[in-house]
Amino acid sequence: MPRIETSGNILGDTIRQSLKLRGMKAYELGEQIGLSSTSITKIMNGVSRPRQYAFTQMWDGTWRKR
């Protein structure tokens, strides 16, 4: 089984992969769910953690069908 390299920031890596699959940018996700692009970037870089509501919105925003 091939090894998958991660940065150690599983949440950030997952968000990046989800955005890439959807062809979205971080700022687009922020606009869609009502968070600033700075907040999205901080969450993706592991600087801060989202609150439950923001996490749910991020999940819906990256996986919801358009």
C-alpha positions as CSV (number, residue, x, y, z in Angstrom):
1,M,0.0,0.0,0.0
2,P,1.5,3.4,-1.0
3,R,2.2,5.8,1.8
4,I,0.4,9.1,1.7
5,E,2.5,12.1,2.9
6,T,0.7,14.6,5.0
7,S,1.8,17.7,6.8
8,G,0.6,16.5,10.1
9,N,-2.4,18.8,9.8
10,I,-5.1,16.4,8.8
11,L,-7.9,18.9,8.8
12,G,-6.0,21.4,6.6
13,D,-4.9,18.6,4.3
14,T,-8.5,17.3,4.0
15,I,-9.9,20.8,3.3
16,R,-7.2,21.3,0.6
17,Q,-8.0,18.0,-1.1
18,S,-11.7,18.8,-0.9
19,L,-11.3,22.2,-2.5
20,K,-9.1,20.8,-5.2
21,L,-11.6,18.1,-6.0
22,R,-14.3,20.8,-6.3
23,G,-12.1,23.2,-8.2
24,M,-12.6,25.8,-5.5
25,K,-10.3,28.3,-3.9
26,A,-10.2,28.9,-0.1
27,Y,-11.7,32.4,-0.5
28,E,-14.6,31.0,-2.4
29,L,-15.3,28.6,0.5
30,G,-15.1,31.5,2.9
31,E,-17.6,33.6,0.9
32,Q,-19.9,30.6,0.6
33,I,-20.0,29.9,4.3
34,G,-19.5,33.4,5.7
35,L,-15.9,33.3,7.0
36,S,-13.1,35.5,5.9
37,S,-10.4,34.1,3.7
38,T,-8.0,34.8,6.5
39,S,-10.0,32.6,8.8
40,I,-10.1,29.8,6.2
41,T,-6.3,30.1,5.7
42,K,-5.6,30.0,9.4
43,I,-7.7,26.8,9.8
44,M,-6.0,25.2,6.8
45,N,-2.6,26.0,8.1
46,G,-3.3,24.7,11.6
47,V,-3.0,28.2,13.2
48,S,-6.6,28.0,14.5
49,R,-9.3,25.5,14.8
50,P,-12.9,26.1,13.6
51,R,-15.8,26.1,16.0
52,Q,-18.3,23.3,15.4
53,Y,-20.7,25.5,13.4
54,A,-17.9,26.7,11.1
55,F,-16.6,23.1,10.7
56,T,-20.0,21.9,9.7
57,Q,-20.4,24.8,7.2
58,M,-16.9,24.0,5.8
59,W,-17.8,20.3,5.4
60,D,-21.1,21.2,3.7
61,G,-19.4,23.8,1.5
62,T,-16.7,21.5,0.2
63,W,-18.8,18.3,-0.2
64,R,-22.3,19.6,-1.1
65,K,-23.2,19.1,-4.7
66,R,-23.5,22.3,-6.7
